[in-house]
């Protein structure tokens, strides 16, 4: 029976390639993923578009159900995700909630890809 020759480990394995860049941290990656996840839904993209284009820069939740042909609970769920992602802000007035874009949120979102 013929034995295979033993291979010697490379003397300097670290010299084969430069060290990897540190990249973004775990917390930043999680925050960034939450924003992209919020944007990954067509209804949420439509909501952002409607709120952004609204007169005065804000929309009442009562005005957002009809354009999407969705029920109020479903629209409220999508709006909560956009608020939690830092894209919209919510202001309660009486029984209604009004939504507006967080200043600079869309610019920051566009810049997220540049940080990768």
PASEBA-1860 file (N, C-alpha, C; in nm, 3 decimals):
! residues 116
1> XXXXXXXX> 0.084/-0.117/0.000/0.000/0.000/0.000/0.089/0.123/0.000 ~ 0.059/0.215/-0.090/0.139/0.335/-0.104/0.076/0.444/-0.020 ~ 0.157/0.509/0.060/0.103/0.619/0.142/0.123/0.751/0.068 ~ 0.030/0.840/0.090/0.038/0.971/0.027/0.137/1.058/0.104 ~ 0.210/1.141/0.034/0.305/1.227/0.104/0.229/1.331/0.188 ~ 0.283/1.364/0.301/0.224/1.467/0.387/0.256/1.604/0.331 ~ 0.156/1.687/0.328/0.177/1.823/0.279/0.214/1.913/0.395 ~ 0.314/1.989/0.376/0.356/2.084/0.478/0.268/2.207/0.470
9> XXXXXXXX> 0.222/2.262/0.583/0.145/2.386/0.579/0.233/2.500/0.530 ~ 0.172/2.596/0.464/0.246/2.712/0.414/0.309/2.783/0.532 ~ 0.430/2.827/0.513/0.502/2.892/0.621/0.437/3.023/0.662 ~ 0.384/3.098/0.567/0.327/3.229/0.599/0.192/3.243/0.528 ~ 0.087/3.190/0.589/-0.044/3.193/0.525/-0.103/3.333/0.524 ~ -0.066/3.420/0.616/-0.121/3.556/0.622/-0.072/3.641/0.505 ~ 0.038/3.605/0.445/0.093/3.686/0.337/0.022/3.664/0.204 ~ -0.070/3.567/0.197/-0.133/3.537/0.068/-0.233/3.643/0.026
17> XXXXXXXX> -0.295/3.710/0.117/-0.392/3.813/0.079/-0.401/3.919/0.190 ~ -0.440/4.039/0.152/-0.449/4.146/0.251/-0.566/4.120/0.346 ~ -0.560/4.175/0.465/-0.669/4.155/0.560/-0.798/4.217/0.507 ~ -0.910/4.156/0.542/-1.041/4.205/0.497/-1.075/4.336/0.568 ~ -1.147/4.422/0.496/-1.194/4.547/0.556/-1.298/4.512/0.663 ~ -1.309/4.594/0.767/-1.399/4.560/0.877/-1.547/4.562/0.837 ~ -1.588/4.639/0.736/-1.729/4.644/0.696/-1.814/4.714/0.802 ~ -1.945/4.702/0.787/-2.034/4.766/0.884/-2.057/4.671/1.001
25> XXXXXXXX> -2.088/4.729/1.115/-2.112/4.649/1.234/-2.249/4.582/1.232 ~ -2.270/4.493/1.325/-2.394/4.415/1.332/-2.515/4.504/1.354 ~ -2.505/4.600/1.443/-2.619/4.688/1.472/-2.655/4.774/1.351 ~ -2.553/4.828/1.284/-2.577/4.909/1.166/-2.636/4.825/1.053 ~ -2.590/4.703/1.038/-2.644/4.614/0.936/-2.791/4.582/0.964 ~ -2.825/4.564/1.090/-2.964/4.535/1.127/-3.054/4.655/1.098 ~ -3.008/4.776/1.132/-3.086/4.897/1.104/-3.104/4.919/0.954 ~ -2.998/4.897/0.879/-3.003/4.914/0.734/-3.098/4.812/0.672
33> XXXXXXXX> -3.092/4.690/0.718/-3.181/4.586/0.667/-3.327/4.618/0.696 ~ -3.354/4.678/0.812/-3.492/4.715/0.846/-3.546/4.819/0.748 ~ -3.463/4.912/0.707/-3.506/5.013/0.611/-3.534/4.948/0.476 ~ -3.442/4.863/0.430/-3.462/4.797/0.301/-3.582/4.703/0.304 ~ -3.603/4.637/0.417/-3.719/4.549/0.431/-3.848/4.630/0.423 ~ -3.848/4.747/0.486/-3.966/4.833/0.481/-3.994/4.878/0.338 ~ -3.891/4.901/0.261/-3.906/4.947/0.123/-3.935/4.834/0.025 ~ -3.922/4.711/0.070/-3.937/4.597/-0.020/-4.083/4.561/-0.049
41> XXXXXXXX> -4.176/4.634/0.006/-4.318/4.605/-0.015/-4.379/4.710/-0.107 ~ -4.448/4.669/-0.214/-4.505/4.767/-0.307/-4.605/4.862/-0.243 ~ -4.684/4.813/-0.148/-4.780/4.901/-0.081/-4.710/5.008/0.001 ~ -4.599/4.973/0.063/-4.525/5.072/0.142/-4.460/5.175/0.052 ~ -4.411/5.132/-0.063/-4.355/5.228/-0.158/-4.464/5.325/-0.206 ~ -4.581/5.272/-0.229/-4.692/5.359/-0.271/-4.729/5.456/-0.160 ~ -4.732/5.408/-0.036/-4.764/5.496/0.076/-4.662/5.610/0.087 ~ -4.534/5.577/0.075/-4.430/5.682/0.079/-4.453/5.783/-0.032
49> XXXXXXXX> -4.484/5.735/-0.150/-4.507/5.823/-0.263/-4.627/5.914/-0.241 ~ -4.734/5.859/-0.187/-4.855/5.938/-0.161/-4.828/6.044/-0.055 ~ -4.762/6.005/0.053/-4.733/6.100/0.161/-4.640/6.209/0.111 ~ -4.538/6.170/0.037/-4.442/6.269/-0.015/-4.511/6.369/-0.107 ~ -4.604/6.323/-0.190/-4.670/6.410/-0.285/-4.792/6.483/-0.231 ~ -4.827/6.458/-0.108/-4.947/6.519/-0.051/-4.928/6.669/-0.030 ~ -5.038/6.740/-0.045/-5.036/6.884/-0.020/-5.000/6.907/0.127 ~ -4.905/6.994/0.150/-4.860/7.020/0.286/-4.763/6.916/0.338
57> XXXXXXXX> -4.733/6.814/0.258/-4.633/6.715/0.296/-4.679/6.616/0.401 ~ -4.810/6.606/0.423/-4.859/6.509/0.519/-4.993/6.454/0.474 ~ -5.023/6.333/0.522/-5.148/6.266/0.487/-5.210/6.206/0.611 ~ -5.341/6.215/0.617/-5.417/6.149/0.722/-5.433/6.003/0.684 ~ -5.430/5.916/0.782/-5.448/5.775/0.755/-5.581/5.749/0.685 ~ -5.680/5.833/0.712/-5.811/5.816/0.648/-5.804/5.839/0.497 ~ -5.703/5.912/0.451/-5.688/5.939/0.307/-5.599/5.836/0.237 ~ -5.544/5.741/0.311/-5.449/5.647/0.253/-5.507/5.510/0.223
65> XXXXXXXX> -5.627/5.484/0.271/-5.684/5.351/0.249/-5.741/5.336/0.108 ~ -5.810/5.437/0.061/-5.875/5.428/-0.071/-5.776/5.412/-0.187 ~ -5.669/5.491/-0.193/-5.576/5.475/-0.308/-5.512/5.337/-0.315 ~ -5.495/5.271/-0.201/-5.433/5.139/-0.201/-5.535/5.026/-0.208 ~ -5.663/5.061/-0.192/-5.770/4.962/-0.190/-5.744/4.856/-0.084 ~ -5.699/4.903/0.032/-5.673/4.815/0.146/-5.752/4.866/0.265 ~ -5.776/4.779/0.360/-5.845/4.818/0.482/-5.758/4.903/0.572 ~ -5.822/4.977/0.660/-5.749/5.066/0.751/-5.649/4.991/0.839
73> XXXXXXXX> -5.683/4.872/0.894/-5.584/4.801/0.975/-5.458/4.763/0.895 ~ -5.476/4.723/0.770/-5.361/4.685/0.687/-5.276/4.807/0.655 ~ -5.339/4.918/0.621/-5.265/5.041/0.593/-5.191/5.086/0.718 ~ -5.257/5.081/0.833/-5.191/5.120/0.958/-5.071/5.032/0.988 ~ -5.081/4.903/0.958/-4.967/4.812/0.978/-4.849/4.854/0.891 ~ -4.875/4.882/0.764/-4.768/4.925/0.673/-4.708/5.058/0.719 ~ -4.792/5.149/0.764/-4.742/5.278/0.811/-4.655/5.261/0.935 ~ -4.692/5.171/1.024/-4.611/5.146/1.144/-4.472/5.097/1.106
81> XXXXXXXX> -4.465/5.010/1.008/-4.335/4.959/0.964/-4.250/5.073/0.908 ~ -4.313/5.163/0.832/-4.239/5.278/0.777/-4.194/5.373/0.887 ~ -4.276/5.390/0.990/-4.238/5.474/1.104/-4.123/5.408/1.179 ~ -4.134/5.278/1.207/-4.028/5.206/1.280/-3.896/5.207/1.204 ~ -3.902/5.211/1.071/-3.780/5.215/0.989/-3.721/5.356/0.982 ~ -3.791/5.455/1.039/-3.739/5.591/1.039/-3.767/5.669/0.912 ~ -3.862/5.623/0.832/-3.893/5.690/0.706/-4.009/5.789/0.720 ~ -4.106/5.755/0.803/-4.221/5.843/0.827/-4.229/5.878/0.974
89> XXXXXXXX> -4.295/5.990/1.000/-4.326/6.024/1.139/-4.477/6.034/1.151 ~ -4.525/6.009/1.271/-4.669/6.003/1.297/-4.704/6.108/1.400 ~ -4.813/6.180/1.372/-4.863/6.280/1.467/-5.012/6.254/1.488 ~ -5.049/6.232/1.611/-5.189/6.204/1.644/-5.261/6.336/1.669 ~ -5.374/6.353/1.601/-5.459/6.471/1.620/-5.602/6.422/1.639 ~ -5.649/6.429/1.760/-5.781/6.378/1.791/-5.784/6.228/1.767 ~ -5.877/6.183/1.686/-5.887/6.039/1.659/-5.806/5.996/1.537 ~ -5.749/6.090/1.464/-5.677/6.058/1.341/-5.527/6.071/1.358
97> XXXXXXXX> -5.455/5.996/1.277/-5.309/6.004/1.275/-5.267/6.061/1.140 ~ -5.172/6.152/1.145/-5.119/6.214/1.023/-4.974/6.172/1.007 ~ -4.938/6.144/0.883/-4.804/6.094/0.853/-4.733/6.190/0.758 ~ -4.604/6.207/0.785/-4.519/6.289/0.699/-4.381/6.224/0.693 ~ -4.306/6.261/0.589/-4.169/6.209/0.576/-4.080/6.265/0.685 ~ -3.993/6.184/0.738/-3.891/6.232/0.830/-3.793/6.314/0.745 ~ -3.765/6.438/0.785/-3.672/6.520/0.706/-3.539/6.449/0.683 ~ -3.498/6.441/0.557/-3.371/6.380/0.521/-3.373/6.228/0.514
105> XXXXXXXX> -3.487/6.164/0.543/-3.492/6.018/0.547/-3.464/5.956/0.410 ~ -3.520/6.014/0.306/-3.498/5.955/0.173/-3.353/5.973/0.127 ~ -3.295/6.087/0.161/-3.153/6.110/0.127/-3.063/6.013/0.204 ~ -3.092/5.993/0.333/-3.013/5.899/0.412/-3.028/5.756/0.358 ~ -3.150/5.723/0.316/-3.174/5.590/0.261/-3.095/5.570/0.133 ~ -3.094/5.670/0.048/-3.015/5.661/-0.075/-2.866/5.644/-0.044 ~ -2.821/5.707/0.063/-2.680/5.699/0.101/-2.642/5.567/0.168 ~ -2.740/5.488/0.210/-2.710/5.363/0.277/-2.632/5.267/0.187
113> XXXX> -2.664/5.265/0.062/-2.593/5.176/-0.030/-2.448/5.217/-0.047 ~ -2.422/5.347/-0.038/-2.285/5.395/-0.052/-2.197/5.353/0.065 ~ -2.257/5.326/0.181/-2.178/5.290/0.298/-2.136/5.144/0.297 ~ -2.193/5.066/0.207/-2.160/4.921/0.204/-2.027/4.896/0.145
END
